[in-house]
């Protein structure tokens, strides 16, 4: 890599609150398939951005910073080998910059003199030549003897010499090791916010090309890209709209949004609805390398018990994460296909019509020997993400655990 190469970090985290009911904690807005792709399929903002960066030769040494809960969805969205920086929680841009700098310095071993450009993953750029300007950042900073710059438009891009952020963390006595900062991220996020905001305050600005771009961070900002009525459906039922125009319809198991695309949708109301949705955490649609899942029903009983029923479609040769739950039980009903069940390191074969009850504490996964469709019921007092402990994400890791 030449001396003038810029390192890119795409900020792809987020709490999934601004595009309710489709976005949620495990599938933030930049992972939603909202845009028309090159082959007629729908693609996400992040996938489009990744494709454009590849077209201008910027894939090399590009990192993606994303919430740990969204990592699997990211790898399903972009199957290529990625440099992923996991965030324990979404804490905002400034703490994320500190965490990114820590990872690049102590894990990726990026030299301190190199230039890092942090780019929001919700950028929609019409002309990909716009990104060519990012290649000029290292030379511009060195030419003007600058350690950091902000863009003068609303693109939200931040560029800095890695040394500047690492030095600021050191002066404040904050951890530099990524693993240590990751573990204490929530308790330190106030200090990280303060340190990075002071560092960036009054920074010089860098002018990007005056070409069309948008920040797609809400339903209203998405509406400017389309002229007609639009339907975004994550549910298991078809939705048909007839005789309507200038309407946005978004459907998932969490709710239904119907809005005039020309009128502002209040963010505070969507955030409130999304916050309520997190208890329990119910992704209406979820995807991974193993396939996809759609929520069919959610119930709560007077005794405090909750239940979530999902339909899973698994790809042949793929497996679910090897995990266990602390408080809930899970019931699988295989509808089609053949799978290999691993439960507490013991193997068995499941066929269509088989029903399996998995109790709290039982380590389990399912390998699809063929394409599989199954119903999955979660039953317990607290159906939140914190109840799930993941031991391995890939089949080779499962085999290693079983042989140890």
Buried (B, 14 or more C-beta within 10 A) or exposed (E): EEEEBBBBBBBBBBBBBBBBBBBBBBBBBBBBBBBEEEEEEEBBBBBBBBBBBBEBEBBEBBBBBBBBBBBBBBBBBBEEEBBBBBBBBBBBBBBBBBBBBBBBBBEBEBEBEBBBBBBBBBBBBEEBEBBEBBBEBBEBBBEEEBBBBBBEBEBBBBBBBBBBBBBBBEEBEBBBEBEBBBEEBEEBBEBBBEBBBEBBEEBEEBEBBEEEBBBBBBBBBBBEBBEEBBBBBBBBEEEEEEEEEBBBBBBBBBBEBEBEBEEEBEBEEBBEBBEEBBEBBBBBBBBBBBBBBBBBEBEEEEEEBBBBBBBBBBBEEBBBBBBBBEBBBBBBBBBEBBBBBBBEEEEEEBEBEBEBEBEEEBBBBBBBBEBBBBBBBBBBEBBBEEBBEEBBBBBEBBEEBBEE
